[in-house]
């Protein structure tokens, strides 16, 4: 749960909501093969249940009433990683700020793997 306070009151947004919102934005970017599990907890959960979850590869936290988003992805082999990362940063920042009205401080994109088409 992300909790932010402003002059109007408290805003609580679930991690699941952010995961779905950001996951859809990232997967629509050209060159992204899949989201990669970002932590041991996500990996173990997927091994036990044998399925993937919306928050795979996504971590959202608040820092000084602004959002910091960490993304772990695998890209398609042969694609320009810099262009893909820039596209993801712009798309996620725009989507989150437009839909939630909350400011995004930073989007960190970690390319963990390359996949063939």
N, C-alpha and C positions, 0 to 999 in steps of 0.2 A: 504494500500500500504506500503510495506517495502522498504525503501530507504537506501542503503548502498553506501558509497563512498570509493574508493581505488585509487591507483596511476594511474590506467588506465581510471578512470571516475566514473560515477554514475550508480548504478544498481537499477532499480525499478522492484519489483516483486509484483504482486497483491495478496491480501489476499485470493482471490478465488482460485488461483493456489496452494498456500500453503495448503489451506483447503482440496482440492481434493487429493493432493500428500500425506499429512499426514493422512487423513481419510482412504485412501486405504491401507496405511502401517499398521495403527492400526487395522483396521477391519480384516486384514489377520493374526493377532496374535491369537493364540489359547487361549481361555478362555474369550475373550472380547465379551460380549453380545451385547451391543449397546453403542453409544456415548450419553452422557447426556448433556442437554443444560447447558451451563456454566454461563449464565448471564440472568438477567431479560429481557433484550432486545431480546435475542434468544427465550425465552419462550413466550413472548408476540407476537413476529412475527409468531411463529408456531401456536399459538392459533388463530390469525386473519386469516392466510392463510390456516390453517388446513393441513399443509404438513411439512416435515422435509427438512433441508437444509444441504449442504455439510460442512458448518462451525460449525455445532452443536457440542459443547464441545471442540472446538479448538480455541486457541488464540496464535498468533505468534507476537512477538515484537523483535526489535533489541536493544541490549545493547552493546555499545562500538564496533560496527561493527560485532557483533556475534549475533546469534539468540537464543531466549529463547522461548520454546514451552510449553504451559500449556494445558493439556488434562484432560477432565472429562469423566469418563467411568463408565459403569456398568459391573460387571464381573459375570460369571456363578457361581452359588452357589456350594460350595465344592471345588473350585479350589484354588491353592496356589497363593495368591495375590502377594506375593513377587516375585515369578517366572514370573507371568504375567507382573508385572510392569517392571522387569528387561528386559524381552523380548521386551516390547514396547519401552523402552528407547533405547536399542541397534538398533532395527529395524528403528525407526524414525530418530535417529542420522545418521545411515548409509545411509538411503534413501535420506534424505535432503542434506547431504554433497556430496554424489555421484552425484545427479541430478543437484543441483544448484551450487556446488563448494563453498558454504558458510559454515563457521564453526558454529556448534551448541554448544553454551555455556552450556545449561542445558535443560533437558526435565523433566517437573514436571507432574507426573501422580497422579490425584486425583480420588480415587475410591469412587463414590457417592452412589452406590447402588449394590445390588446383585439380580440376576434374576435366576429363576429356569430354567432348560433346557426345 
